[in-house]
Amino acid sequence: MSSTPNIPERQNNPTHFGGDGLYDSTGVEEAGSLTVSIGEQLDSASRQSVAALQRSASSILDYVRRNPVRVAIGAAGVAALLAAWSRRASRY
């Protein structure tokens, strides 16, 4: 009788460290398709964000066109506030 226990043979498991199937070709193919999928997702996301930016810019322009007096008064108020802060900062 042997003093060492019989170790069962392991199947070719790509996730097992040192397994024969560690560098299986299907994993490379899956990685390639995953890269394409990520690229497509990024393209889709960038197209959606550009569309959202265009919608918000057009809605801002529509608001300015509908309310030019309010926008002018608001811009003058912001300019006056910045001028006051500037004068106050230059005193100290």
Buried (B, 14 or more C-beta within 10 A) or exposed (E): EEEEEEEEEEEEEEEEEEBEBEEEEEEEEEEEEEEEEEEEEEEEEEEEEEEEEEEEEEEEEEEEEEEEEEBEEEEEEEEEEEEEEEEEEEEE
